[in-house]
């Protein structure tokens, strides 16, 4: 079966705003995110993806655009099922403010029981994303063969939930997974089991350096653990 190259979208304007963007319209890549996206074609130069799939939210197609420009024959398909988690009434709120919500401890410690007010549950988020990947795997294999590779650009919590599924790991443990902006995660699917080939690969080790400590950074990191305002409530490294 195919190899899936999962790309988390580049850093977005929600970073500096310290906001949980969710599905809020108009959230695009910031300057750093655009630089990350521009570097993506070189990072994937050794690969020959047969197609690209993207969340319809603006920041994901923006992330893939340099890759599409570099590979004119690469077609982009929008897939609603890999869109960001629907955070409902939490969308557009400050991450520092959300840290005080009682639901946040459920999201951190027992996410399989978490459902966002006016939105969806984290279990439903994972289920639709896994279904989407299985369907695209079948399509890619049928049209391009079992050794084909394809690219999918989505959001932090979506990618983390797909990694959990690939590892046979309970959703309650997916906060332990880290995927930084514009990082690459690769999963090879076979008849017997998936194999996790890369996890959150940014092409360098800068993300391992100690984070700068400031009131703003600590507030943004508090609910999520990855030290960026682009993180989501999934714990570790989701992305609005």
C-alpha positions as CSV (number, residue, x, y, z in Angstrom):
1,X,0.0,0.0,0.0
2,X,1.1,3.6,-0.4
3,X,3.4,5.7,1.7
4,X,1.7,8.8,3.1
5,X,3.8,12.0,3.6
6,X,1.9,14.1,6.2
7,X,2.8,17.8,6.3
8,X,1.6,20.0,9.1
9,X,0.8,23.5,7.7
10,X,3.4,26.2,8.2
11,X,3.3,28.6,11.0
12,X,0.1,30.7,10.8
13,X,-1.0,34.2,11.9
14,X,-2.6,32.5,14.9
15,X,0.9,32.1,16.3
16,X,1.6,35.7,17.2
17,X,-2.0,36.3,18.1
18,X,-2.0,33.5,20.7
19,X,-5.4,32.3,19.4
20,X,-6.9,28.9,18.9
21,X,-7.9,29.4,15.3
22,X,-9.7,26.1,14.6
23,X,-11.8,26.6,11.5
24,X,-12.0,30.4,11.8
25,X,-11.7,31.7,8.2
26,X,-8.9,34.0,7.1
27,X,-6.1,32.5,9.1
28,X,-3.1,32.3,6.7
29,X,0.6,31.6,6.9
30,X,2.7,34.3,8.6
31,X,6.1,35.4,7.2
32,X,7.9,32.5,8.9
33,X,5.2,30.0,7.7
34,X,5.7,31.2,4.1
35,X,9.5,30.6,4.5
36,X,8.8,27.1,5.8
37,X,6.5,26.4,2.9
38,X,9.0,27.7,0.4
39,X,11.6,25.2,1.7
40,X,9.2,22.3,1.4
41,X,10.0,21.4,-2.3
42,X,13.7,21.0,-1.5
43,X,13.0,18.9,1.5
44,X,10.8,16.6,-0.6
45,X,13.1,16.7,-3.7
46,X,14.0,13.0,-3.4
47,X,10.3,11.9,-3.4
48,X,7.9,11.6,-6.3
49,X,4.5,12.1,-4.9
50,X,1.7,11.2,-7.3
51,X,-0.8,13.6,-5.8
52,X,-1.4,16.0,-3.0
53,X,-4.3,16.2,-0.6
54,X,-5.1,19.1,1.6
55,X,-7.4,20.4,4.3
56,X,-9.5,23.1,2.7
57,X,-8.5,25.7,5.4
58,X,-6.4,28.4,3.8
59,X,-3.1,27.8,5.6
60,X,-2.9,24.2,4.2
61,X,-3.2,24.9,0.5
62,X,-0.8,27.8,1.0
63,X,1.7,25.5,2.5
64,X,1.6,23.2,-0.5
65,X,1.6,25.9,-3.1
66,X,5.4,26.1,-3.5
67,X,5.5,22.3,-3.9
68,X,2.7,22.5,-6.6
69,X,4.6,25.3,-8.3
70,X,7.8,23.2,-8.4
71,X,5.9,20.2,-9.7
72,X,3.4,21.4,-12.3
73,X,1.9,17.9,-12.8
74,X,1.1,17.4,-9.2
75,X,-2.7,17.8,-8.7
76,X,-4.2,19.1,-5.4
77,X,-7.3,17.5,-3.9
78,X,-9.2,19.2,-1.1
79,X,-10.5,16.8,1.6
80,X,-12.9,18.0,4.2
81,X,-12.3,15.0,6.5
82,X,-8.8,16.2,7.3
83,X,-9.9,19.7,8.2
84,X,-9.0,21.0,11.7
85,X,-10.9,19.7,14.7
86,X,-14.1,21.7,15.1
87,X,-13.4,23.4,18.4
88,X,-16.9,25.1,18.4
89,X,-17.2,27.9,20.9
90,X,-13.5,27.7,21.7
91,X,-12.5,28.8,18.2
92,X,-11.0,32.2,18.1
93,X,-10.3,32.4,21.8
94,X,-6.9,33.0,23.4
95,X,-5.0,29.9,24.4
96,X,-4.0,31.5,27.7
97,X,-7.7,32.0,28.5
98,X,-8.6,28.4,27.5
99,X,-6.0,27.1,30.0
100,X,-8.4,27.9,32.8
101,X,-11.4,26.0,31.3
102,X,-12.3,22.8,33.2
103,X,-12.5,21.0,29.9
104,X,-8.9,21.6,29.2
105,X,-7.8,19.0,31.9
106,X,-10.1,16.5,30.2
107,X,-8.5,17.2,26.8
108,X,-5.0,16.8,28.4
109,X,-5.7,13.7,30.4
110,X,-8.6,11.9,28.7
111,X,-9.1,13.3,25.2
112,X,-11.2,10.4,24.1
113,X,-13.9,11.8,26.4
114,X,-13.5,15.4,25.3
115,X,-16.2,17.1,23.2
116,X,-16.0,20.8,22.4
117,X,-19.0,23.0,23.2
118,X,-20.7,23.7,19.9
119,X,-18.1,21.6,18.1
120,X,-17.1,17.9,17.8
121,X,-15.5,15.3,19.9
122,X,-11.8,14.3,19.6
123,X,-12.9,10.7,18.9
124,X,-15.0,11.9,15.9
125,X,-12.1,14.0,14.7
126,X,-9.8,11.0,14.7
127,X,-12.4,8.7,13.1
128,X,-13.1,10.9,10.1
129,X,-9.3,11.5,9.5
130,X,-8.5,7.8,9.7
131,X,-11.4,7.1,7.3
132,X,-10.1,9.7,4.9
133,X,-6.6,8.2,4.9
134,X,-7.8,4.7,4.3
135,X,-9.9,5.9,1.4
136,X,-7.0,7.8,-0.2
137,X,-4.7,4.9,0.3
138,X,-7.1,2.7,-1.7
139,X,-7.5,5.3,-4.4
140,X,-3.7,5.9,-4.7
141,X,-2.9,2.2,-4.8
142,X,-5.6,1.5,-7.4
143,X,-4.5,4.4,-9.7
144,X,-0.7,4.5,-9.1
145,X,0.3,1.2,-7.6
146,X,1.2,0.0,-4.1
147,X,4.6,1.6,-4.1
148,X,3.3,5.1,-4.7
149,X,3.8,8.1,-2.4
150,X,1.4,10.9,-1.8
151,X,1.4,14.1,0.3
152,X,-1.3,15.2,2.7
153,X,-1.3,18.6,4.4
154,X,-3.3,18.9,7.5
155,X,-3.3,20.2,11.1
156,X,-1.5,19.2,14.3
157,X,-4.3,17.3,16.1
158,X,-5.3,15.5,12.9
159,X,-1.7,14.4,12.3
160,X,-1.2,13.3,15.9
161,X,-4.4,11.3,15.8
162,X,-3.3,9.5,12.6
163,X,0.0,8.7,14.2
164,X,-1.8,7.3,17.2
165,X,-3.9,5.1,14.9
166,X,-0.8,3.9,12.9
167,X,1.0,3.0,16.2
168,X,-2.1,1.2,17.6
169,X,-2.0,3.8,20.4
170,X,-5.0,4.9,22.4
171,X,-6.2,8.4,21.6
172,X,-5.7,9.3,25.3
173,X,-1.9,9.1,24.7
174,X,-1.7,11.2,21.5
175,X,-0.7,14.3,23.5
176,X,2.7,12.6,23.7
177,X,3.2,13.1,20.0
178,X,5.0,16.3,18.8
179,X,4.5,17.7,15.3
180,X,5.9,21.2,14.7
181,X,4.8,23.7,12.0
182,X,5.7,22.4,8.5
183,X,7.1,19.2,9.9
184,X,6.9,16.0,7.9
185,X,5.6,12.7,9.3
186,X,5.7,9.6,7.0
187,X,3.6,6.5,7.4
188,X,4.0,3.4,5.1
189,X,0.8,1.3,5.0
190,X,1.0,-2.4,4.3
191,X,-1.5,-5.3,4.3
192,X,-0.5,-6.2,7.9
193,X,0.2,-3.0,9.6
194,X,1.4,0.6,9.2
195,X,5.0,1.6,9.8
196,X,5.9,5.1,11.2
197,X,9.0,6.1,9.1
198,X,9.3,9.8,10.2
199,X,7.7,11.8,13.0
200,X,7.7,15.6,13.1
201,X,10.8,15.9,10.9
202,X,11.6,19.5,10.4
203,X,14.9,18.9,8.5
204,X,17.0,20.4,11.4
205,X,17.3,20.2,15.1
206,X,16.5,23.7,16.0
207,X,13.2,22.6,17.6
208,X,15.1,20.7,20.2
209,X,16.8,23.8,21.6
210,X,15.4,25.1,24.9
211,X,12.5,27.4,24.5
212,X,12.8,31.1,25.4
213,X,10.9,31.9,28.6
214,X,8.6,34.8,28.7
215,X,5.2,35.5,30.1
216,X,3.6,35.4,26.7
217,X,5.4,32.2,25.7
218,X,4.6,30.5,28.9
219,X,0.9,31.4,28.7
220,X,0.7,30.1,25.1
221,X,2.6,26.9,26.0
222,X,0.6,26.2,29.2
223,X,-2.4,24.5,27.6
224,X,-0.5,22.7,24.9
225,X,3.0,22.0,25.8
226,X,4.8,22.9,22.6
227,X,5.5,26.6,23.4
228,X,3.8,28.1,20.3
229,X,0.6,30.0,20.1
230,X,-0.1,27.9,17.0
231,X,-0.5,24.8,19.2
232,X,-3.9,23.4,19.8
233,X,-5.6,21.8,22.7
234,X,-4.6,18.3,21.8
235,X,-1.6,18.6,24.1
236,X,1.8,18.8,22.7
237,X,1.7,20.1,19.2
238,X,-1.7,20.5,17.5
239,X,-2.2,23.4,15.1
240,X,-5.0,25.9,14.7
